[in-house]
Amino acid sequence: MSIQPVEVKYTAVATAENGRDGRVATDDAKLDVVVNPPAEMGGSGAGTNPEQLFAAGYSACFQGALGVVARKEGADISGSTVTAKVGIGSVPEGGFGLTVALSAHIPHVDQATARDLVEKAHQVCPYSNATRGNIEVTLDVA
């Protein structure tokens, strides 16, 4: 798979201090949070963690992609939600890896239409495009 050229319209900038047990903030100060490893990984769990931040970003981005697809298809996605579950764990080669499970709830369309919209959104979403072939991403329609 070749890298697609991107005409950049916006660049987000965030800086981390002390890695997974510190703080992360954006250059515009709209986000400034304490990060700590989750208790399940031996941390305090007192702050948020990179996986929660990734889940928040992916779910919001995927919801946006779903909107783009729905407008093109003329589908009503009002009241819809997208939930992202991001898992982290060790990989056989050493180090760590991620998994993502995306679940969309689209109340005003039938199950087949919802599935089609989600599959198409997965082709449009920048997070999906960035992770494709790198991590396991599963799709579900609730």
N, C-alpha and C positions, 0 to 999 in steps of 0.2 A: 504494500500500500504506500503510495507516494504522499508526500506532504502537500496539501492544498495551499495555494497562496491566499492570504487573508488581507482584505482592505480594512485596516484597523480604524474603527470609528470611536473607540473609547478604550482606555487602559486603566485598569484598577491597580492601585499600588498599596500593598500592605507590608508591614515590617514586624517580624517576630523577635522577641527577646527571650532568651533562655529556653528556646525550643518548645517542647511539649509541656513544660512546667514553668510557664512564665506569663507572657502577655503578647497580644497581637493587636495592632492598630493600623487603620488606614491613614493615608497621608492627609485626607480631608477631615479626620477626626470623627467621621460618622459611625465608625466601628472602633471600639476600644474595649477589649475583653481580656479577662484573665483566662488562661488555658492551663489545665491540669490533666494528667492522665486519668482515665476512669478508674474507679475502685477495682473493676474486674481485671485491670492490668497492673494492679499494685499501686495506683496513685491515690491521691486524696479525693478525686472526683469533685472538688470544691468549685472549680470553674467549668467552662465549656471545654470541648476538645476539638481537634482538627476534624474528626469524623462527623461530629455534629455540625460543624460549620460547612463541611462538604455536603452533607445531607440537606442542609438548609438551602445552599446555593443550587444544588442539582434539582431539588423539588421545585424551587421557584423558576428556574430556567426551563424545566420540562413543562411546567404549567404554561409558561409563555409560548413555548413551541406548540403546545396543544391548542392554544388560542389562534396561532397563525394558521395551523392546519384546519381548524374548525371554521374559521372565516372563509378560507378557500373552498371548503366543502359545503358551506351553508348549514353547519350543524350548531345546535344550541348547547353550549357547554356551561351555561350559567349555573352557579352553585357547585361546580366541580371542584375537586381537590386532588392534589398529587402528594403522596407520601413517599419519601425516600428513606430506606433503611440501609445504612452503610456499616458493613462489618469489617473488622480488622483482625488479622491473625497471622501466624507464621506460615511461611511457604517452605516446601521441601528443600529448595535450594539454599535456604538461609534467608534471613531478613523477614520482611513483612509484606503482606498483600491486602488488597481490599476486595470486597464484594458489594454490589448494590442491588437492592430489590426496589423497583418502582411500582407503586400501586396507584391507579387512577380511579376515582369515583366520579362518574359522569351521569347524573340522575335523569337527564332529559332525552337520552338516546337509548336505543336497545343495545344489548350486549355485543352483537356483531359489529354495529357501528362504532361502539366504544372501543372495541378491540382494534378496528381499522384505524381509528383516529390516533390511538396510542402507538401503534406500529409506525404510522406516518410521522408522528411527533418525534419518535426515536431516531428517525432519519434526519430531522431538521435541527434538533436540539444540539447546541454547541458542546454541552457536557457529554452527551451521548457520542458525538463525533470524536471528542477528545479521548474518551475511554474505550471506544470500540476496538476490540482486538487486544486490549491491555488488561482488562478486568472483567469478571463475570457480571453482567447486568441482566437481571430478569425483569420481565414486564408482567403486570397483572392488572386486570380490570375488576374492581370490587363491586 
